[in-house]
Amino acid sequence: MRVEPVPGEPAATVRADGNRLLVLADYHAGLEAGLRYEGVELQSAAERRRERVLALLDRTGADRLVVLGDLGHAIGDPFDDEREELAALFDAVDVPVTLVKGNHDGDLESVFEAFGVDVTMTPGHGVRLGEVGFVHGHTWPSPDVLAAEVVCMGHEHPVVRLEDEVGGTRKERTWLRGSLVPDPFTDHYGHDVAPTADLVLFPAFNDRSGGTWVNVDGQDFLAPFLPDGMTGTEAFLLDGTRLGQYRRV
């Protein structure tokens, strides 16, 4: 398999173009500053997030870090806390970084320039590296990305609601894995687009960022091509537990 989730973690290793990549989605640096603006006070977890990334890079021996969008949190001009968190992160990371631009990454170029950080940022429609496509998911993937063998995507922050025998419930982050369906993409692009790729939806790396309840009636996906653009989709917990068809969990 080209995409191997790291057991117990919201991240995966990916083999692409002869490189070993550590891939994660929805880091949301500075999230606590955004919540504070909304009246919610939480102590910053910036250091813990950074240490988790560094530990994963060390554990996996990855050649590159790939973030599937929403590295930052503020949709517009980043908060000062966000800028400081990103500066500390890139000062500590010693491998090249690729950011697949997400809807929360609008002004990060100015942050990278201000701190002299060398980050490869892709367009919003994603990028393909060898036989693996990478996209955030807030907009339609390019036909080139769709032609890959597997497409990695963030944006959705998928979670499931699990219920025990006495009616107690809990929320768990989850992976979703299925296959792309051509029809919505053909309709969008106005010509035949015939993706045969697997689609892997990554859980959010930031455990404070909320999520899409994929097994709860009335919850909708955020991506414009979901759920119509995927089929045979199953859910997996971070520890690898296979839950089966995501709507039936």
N, C-alpha and C positions, 0 to 999 in steps of 0.2 A: 504493500500500500504506500502511496506517495504521501499521505497525510496520517501521521501517527500521534494521537493525543498523548500528552504527558500524563501518566497516571496520577489522578488526584488534583490536577491543575487545569485552569482554564486557558491552556496553551497547547500547541502541537509542534512537532518537528515535521518539516516538509522537505523532500528531496526534489530539487529543481535546478536544471542547468548545471548539474554536477556539484551543487552546493548543498549544505545542510542548513536549513533556515529554522529559526525559532519564530513562530507566528502566533500573534495574539491580537485580540480585537478590543476596542472600546476601553482604553486606558483611562480616559477622562481625568487628566491631570487638573488639579485645582477644583475638583468637584465640590469640596467643602466650602470654598469661597462662594461658589454659585448657590449652594444651599443656604449659606449665611445671608446672602442677598434676599432670599425668600423667607427668612425668619427662622431657619433651622440651624441650630448651633451644634456642630460636631468637631471634635478635635481632628486636625489634619492627619491623614494616613499616608502622606506623601513619602515619608521615609520607608514605611513598610512596603508600599508599592514598588519603590525603587529596589529595595533589597530582594523582593521576590523576583524581579526581572533579572537581577544580577545572579541570583542563585540558579535560576532556570538556564541562563546562558552557560554557567559553569557546569551544571548537571548534564546538559545536552551536547556541549561542545559545538554549538552552532557557529557557522561562519558569518551569519548576517541575522539581524533582527528585522522582522517585517511586522508592521502594525496595520491591521485592517481597518483603518479609519478611527476617528474620534480619539486621537492621541490627546488632544486638549478637550476642554469642556465648554468654555464660552463660545457661543456661535459667532460673535463679533470679536471686538478687541479683547484679548485675554486679560484676566485679572492679574494683578501683581503676583499673587500667590501661585497662579498657574505658570507664569513666566519663570519664577524662581524654582518651581518643582521641575520644569522641563530642563532648565539650565543644569540643575544638579544631576538629573537623570543622564543627560548626554555627556556630562563631565565624567560620569562613572562608567558608562558603557564603552567598551573598547572594540566593538565590531561595527561594520557599516550598518546603517539604518535605512530602511525603505518605509515610507509612509504612504499608504493608499488613501488618498484624500477623502475624508468623510464630511458630513454636514456640519460638524462642530470644529472643523479645521480651517475655517475661512481665512483667518489672518495669521496663521502660524509661520508663513514665510518671513514675516517681519521679525518674529521671535528668533528664528534660526539665523537670520542675517545679523541681528543685534548681538547675538552671542557667538557668532562665528562658527555655527554648527553646520556640518556637512551632512545633510539629510536628502536622500533622493525622494522627491514627492511626485506621485503619479497623478494623472487627471482623475476626476471623479468617476469616470467609467471604468477605471481599473487598469490592470497591467497583466500581461502574461509572461511568465518566466518558464521557458521550456514548455512542458506539457501541463503546467499548473497555472490557473488563472486566479487573480486576487482582486477583490472588489469590496467596497464598503457595503453597498446595498441600498443606499438612499436614492440612487438613480439607476438607469438601465445599464447593464454591463455591455461593453463593446462587443461586436461580433468576433473579434480576435480573442477576447477573453472567453467567450462562449464556445470557441473551438477547442479549448483545452480538454484534457482528460478528466480533470477535476477542478472545480471552482470553489475557492475558500471565501467566505463572506462573514461580515460582522453585522452591526447595526441593529439587529433584532433583540439582543440580550435575552435569548430564549430561556424561560424557566418553566418548571412544571409544578403543579400543586399536588402533593401527595397526602393521602388520608390514611390514618391508621384504623385499627378495628374498633376503637371507641369514639371515632369521629374527629380526632385531633388532626390538624393539617399543618403542613410545613411547605416552604418554598425551597426548591433546589434548582440551581443552574444546570443547564443541560446542553448537550450537543444535539444537533439535528443532522441527519444524513439521508439523502435521497438521490433522485435523478432529475435532471432538468427536462421539461416538456417543451417542445419546439413552438407550439401554436402562439402563445402570447408574444414571443420574440419575433416571430414572422409577422404578426399583426402590427407590432410596434415599428419594425424597420421597413415594412412594406415590400419585403422580398423574402425568399426562403432563407431561414436561419434554422439549421438543424442540429442543435447541440445534443450531444450524447454523453455529456459530462455528468459525473457525480457532483452533487452540491453539498458542501459541508458548511453548516451554520455554526459559528463559534460562539460559545458563551462569553459574556462580558468579563474582561479581566478585572474590572473594578467592581467589587462586590457590594458597593453602595449605590449603584447606578440604576436600580430598578430593572424591569424587564417585561417582555411580552409573555403572558401566560398562554402557552401553546395548547394546553388541554382544558381550557375553560371556555365555555360557550360565551359568545359575544366579544371575545378578544380578537382583534384583527392584527395581521402582520403590517409592518411599516413599509416594506419594500413594495414598489409599484407592480412587481411581477409575481408576488406571492399572495396566496398559496397556489394560484393557477399554474405557475411556472415550475412546479415540482410535483413529483409523484413517488410513492413507495417510501415515504419519509418516516424514519424511526428516530426515537429519542434515546439518548444514552446519558447516564449520570457522569460526573467528573471521575468517579472511581472505576468507570468502565461498565457499570451495570446496564444491561440492555433492557429498556422498558417496552420496546415494541412500537407499534404505530402511535405517533404522538397524540393524535386526537382521542385515542382509546386508553390512555394512561390513567 
